[in-house]
């Protein structure tokens, strides 16, 4: 009987999602086929008492302000020796033609966030922004408030994701606007997100449909330098030893070492300083040795994703019979045992992140992942790597945090309706604690 009730619930939920437009007809047919075959994504048996308890919590948990941290009355004051915290910044919060075509007119990152629902008791979804609100990055108006907040809590600069594909660019308008508006007083650098651009959500995600190919092609180095040079020349651009910082996401393309050598040579030939190139590290020190790629250093980006113990045991009861989870990760053990600490014989710039939960994007598609990191746990992690950075001999003392505004992955320093300014507050406290001997 429990199995029959479960299957009927899945079918009803799928129908409601189809009616509301969250999933399409093709996805609905696929889910119905799964239900008929009775083979995929079997969840725990849910009793009527479980459902009543969940509904009571889901309808009322947003009124719980017990963890809400208000806006600070004073501002962070930088002291000599303080590391410089750089927050990754996602520019996808505005409407552009390709998203209109792929996901429907008016689609932005907020569209996914608005669809998010709690999947179990205690699940912090949806994520509702406060202060900056559901903003539009068509202009630089909201950036002014973002910069005010960042500086107030000790964030030194932003690292904008740069989506460049052999000369084609997407989501470039916000960073172009930022470049043009010299009154925006915030250091910045660029993160070349050289990953294939796919239709990440819905039916196309299951097919792995590729829209832009990120592989390096002949002539790309010349085009890349021409496009990025105006950013490198900006006085706000973050530099190390006078060299503009460039972070490169993926290293698997065999032509990356050649590409890095070429952009350095071309920049120097134009009379500019060679870029200071950082490769990303997911806690694989030997594999990511920058020397192997003609790069200068390594920086960490979500290293916990590859190294935290992964389990689906002892998880809460998932109330949505259509929910798909790939991983459920134990961040607490990872952080408290300092598994992020390792030695290298090359320059390393450490990083951490606030939390991770991509149910807003993937709960009905390829499967979601949750890495729950409370503000307290995040503060502990950040404090530790700030202390390490103070003692290191790395120039500029940069530390990278994911992220300023990855709302659909729940990685956001920006304040929300439940926690308020908690992650920003934890950032400033971490900086203050790292000063203690």
Secondary structure, DSSP 8 states (H G I E B T S, - for coil): -HHHHHHHHHHHHHHHHHHHTSS-HHHHHHHHHHHHHT-S-------HHHHHHHHHHHHHGGG--TT-B---SS-----TT--EEEEEE----S--HHHHHHH-TT--HHHHHHH----STT---S--B-SS-S--TTSSHHHHHHHHHHHHTTEEEEEEEEEEETTEEES-HHHHHHHH-TT---EEEEEE--S-EE--SSHHHHHT-EEE--S--TTHHHHHHHHHHHHHTSTTB-EETTEEEEEE----STTHHHHHHHHHHHHHHTTS---EEEEEESS-TTTT-GGGGT-SEEEESSTHHHHS-B--TT------TT--EEEEE-HHHHHHTTTT----SS-EE-EEES-EE-HHHHTTTT-EEEE---HHHHHHHHHHHHHHHHHS--GGGEEEEE-SSBGGGTB--S-BTTTBTHHHHHHHHHHHHHT--
